[in-house]
Amino acid sequence: MNATHLLRALRATAQNLKLPLFDGLSAYDVAVFFWKGIYEGAVSSRAASISFSFFLALFPGVIFLFTLIPFIPVDGFQSELFKLLRDVLPPNSFDAAYSTITDILTIKRGDLLGVTVLAAFFFATNGTLSLIGNFGQSIHRLNVRGFWSQYLAAFLLTLALSVLLIAGITVLTLSEVYLAEFIGGELGLWITAASRWVVLLGLVLLSISLLFYFGPMRSAPWRFVSPGALLATLLVWLTSYLFGIYVTDFSRYNQLYGSIGTLMIIQLWLYVNAIGLIIGFELNASMAEAKNRLNSRQI
């Protein structure tokens, strides 16, 4: 069998392959539009825009969460939030984030507390707005919201993501206490570590699903937990893991740039994760485009 016959056989197989959660679409139809969306969709520049906006929103968003801690009746919530940041942020960058946050928390300015909370939430909302706005720049035809509708969606999504994060940290805190008290030993430590990563991946998946489903469009033409959300979750986890290895073993930012190298690491980490989010959204947009083309042929 020569190369031409092999390509035809692969194409025929892909045209007949119906993947789960793809709403009856063939792998070939989705792959054609997916490749077009990645190749022509300016993924790199869109990811750069998202990473810059999220870099500006990262610390205000974390500060906003820390200002809510006194109103959350869960012991150990603050220490669990710091542990979550240590798990999520790239290696060698948590210390800088920790010192910045603790400096802000230890300096009590009661007259500026309300202004600080509002400013932090404003920057966090702008980061969400940049994210869903970049989703809407897909080359595929989508019923994208107008600017003010997107801003309202970004505001509500920022609130929802904050509540989701608080709920996740509460679950982590209570589950660690429960497992340590009732199981203990090496088995308890193993179950605690495994359940922690399950909760973290669940938080990421739910957060991405919220952004994809309610963000750029009034009515998303895909299910809530979509193939794009699953792919984006996998890519975010994989890129974060590989990026952590790169920073630990190969990168020399701190030697070249000093303390500012930590900020460069965080922004580069945001950039590679933004690429994963855009790729996941483009998969959903490709499914929507393939479904529209298929329906137009049937009419």
N, C-alpha and C positions, 0 to 999 in steps of 0.2 A: 504494500500500500504506500503510494507516494504522499507527499506533503499535502497536495490539494485534496485528495480523497480523505486524508485524516482530518483536515480542517472542516470539510463538509460533514463528516461523521460527528465531530464534536459540536458543530452548529446544530445539527439535527437533534442530538442528545440534549443540548441546552434548551432548544425550542420545546421539547417535550417534558422537560424537568420542571415540576411544580413544587416550589419550596414552601415549607410551613410559614404561616403568617404573611404570605405574599398575595393573599386574596385571589388565588387562581392564576396569577400571572406567571409566565414562564421565566426561567432564569435568564434566557437570552434577551428577551424584551427589556427586562430591568437592567441588565448589564450594559446594553447599548446606550441607554439614556444616562446610566450612572457614569460610564466612562466619559460621555460628552460633558456631563456636569462637572466632573473633576478636571478634565482637560481644558475646558473653556470657561470655567467658573471662577477664575482668579482666586483660588483657594488661599494661596500664600498671602496676597495683599489683604484679603478679608480677615485671615487669622491674625495678621499684624495689627489691624485696627482693633480687633477684639482684645488682644493681649494688652495693648496700650490702655484701653478703657478699663479693663479689669485690673490692671496694675494700679491705676488711680483709685479704683473702687475697693481693692482688697483690704487694706488696712482700715479705711472708714467702716467697711462692712463688719470687720471683726470687732472694732471698737463699739459699733452699734450693738452687737451681740453681748459684749461684756457689760455695757450699761444696763442691760436687761436682767443681769444675773441677780441683783437684789430682789427682783420680783418673781424669781423662780424658786419655789420651795423644795429644792432638791439638794441634799448635802453632797458636796464634792463635785458640783456641776462645773465650777471654774477649773479645777484640776483636770477634769475629764475633757474640757474644751481645749486646754493646753496640750493634752495627750493626743487629741484629734489633730491639732495643728502639727504636732511633731510627726504624726503618721502621714499626713497629707503633703506638707511642704517638702521641697527637695532637701537632701542632706546638706548640712553646713549652713542652712539658711534659717533654721528655727531659732537659733540663739539671737540673731538680729531681730527677728519678729518678737521674740519673748521680751527682750530688753525694751523695745519700742512700746509695746503694749503695757508692760509693768510701769514704765515711766509715766505714761498717760494716766493709768489707774491710780497711782500713788499721789499724783498732783490733783488735789481736790479743788475744783473751781465751781462751786455751786451756782454762781451767777451765769456760768457759761455752759452748764450741763444741757439745758434745753437746746441751745444753739448747736452744741456738739452733736447731739442725737439727730437733730434735723439735718445738719450738714452731712453726717455720716450716711443717713438714709438716702439723702439726695444723690450722693456719689454712688452708692450701691445701686440705686434705681437707674442711674445713667449707665452703669456697667451692664445691667440686664437689658436696657434699651439698645445698647450697641450690639449685644449678642443677637437679639431677635431681629434687629434691623439688618444685620449681616446675613442672617438666614434668609430674609426676604429678597436678597440680591441674587438668588439662584437664577440661572438662565432658563430654568423650567417655568412653565406658566402656572402661577399660583395666585390665588385670590388673597393678595397681601393687604393687611390693614393700612389705613392712613396713619400719618404721623401721630396725631393726638390719640387715636385709638391704640397705637402701639405704646405710647407713653403710659396710658392708663393700664394696659396689659402688663407693662414692665413694673409699674407700681404695685399692682396686685400680685404679680409673680414674685417680686422681692419679698413682700409680706409672707406669701405662702412658703417660699423657700426658707425664710427665717423660722417660721413655725415648724416646718419639717425638720430643720437642723436641730432646733431645740428639743423636739420630740425624740429625734435619733440619739442625741447626747444623753437625754434622760433615760432612754432604754439601755444605753451602754452602761451608764452609772449604776442603775438598779440591777441589771443583769450581772455585773461584776460582783456586786455585794452579795447577791443571792447565790451565785455559783461558788464564791469563796466560802460562804457560810455553810452551805448544805452539801457540797461535793468535796472540795479541798483536794490536796495531793496533786500529783502530776496529771491525773485525768482532769481534775478541775481546771488546772492551768491550760491544758490543751483545748478543752471545750470553751474556755473563756476566750482564748486567742481566736479559735475558729468562729465563734459566734460574733466576735468583734468585727472580723473581716466580712462576714455575711451581712451584718448591719450596715457597714460602710459601703459595700457594693450595692445594697438595697437603697441606701440614701442617694447614691450617685445615679442609679437607674431611675428612681422616682423623680429626682430633680431634672434629669435630662428629658424624661417623658413629659413632665409639666411644661418645660420650655418648648419642646417640639410641638406639643398638642395645642397649647393655649397661646403661644407666643406670636409668631408673625401673621397668622391667619385667624379669621373669625371662626371658621369651621374647618378643622384639619381633615383631609381626605384619607386618613389612616387611623388605625386603632391607637389607643392610649399607649400601651406598651408595644411599640412598633419595632420592626427589624432595624430601622435606623437608630433607635434609642439603644437597642441591645448592642449594635455594632459600635456606637459611640462609647458606651460604657466599657466595652472590651478594649477599645483603642486608648481611652483615658487611663485605664488600669495598666495596659501594656506599656504605653509611652512613659507614664510616670515611673514604672519599675525600671525600664531601660535607661531613662534619664537619670534616675538615682544612681545606677551603676556607673554611668558616664561621669557624673559629677564626682563620685567618690574615687574612682580609679584613674580617670583620664584627664578631667578638667583641671586647669591650673588658674582659675579666675582670681582666686585670692592672692596668689603670688604675683600676678601681673597687675591687678587693679586695686589690691588692698580690700578695704571694707566695702567699697562700692561694687566689688565683684559679686557680693551676695545679692544685691538688687538685680544685677544682670542675670544671675542664675534664676531668680524668681520670675523675671519677665520672660526669659527663654522657656522656662517650664510652662508658663501660661500660653506661650505661643504654640508649643507642640501640642498641648491639650486642646487649644482652639482649633487646630487643624483636625484633630480627631472628632470634635463636635461638628464641624462643617461637613466632614466626610459622612458622618452618620446622618445628618440632615439631608444631604444630597441623595442618599439612598432612598429616603422617604419621598423626596421630591421626584426622583426617577420613577418610583412606583406610581405616583400620582400621574405623571406625564404618560407613562406606558398605558395606564388605565384609560386616560382621556383619548389617546390615539386608538386604542382598541374599541372604545365605545363609538368613536366617530366613524370607524370602518364598518361597524355593524349597522349604523343608521342608514 
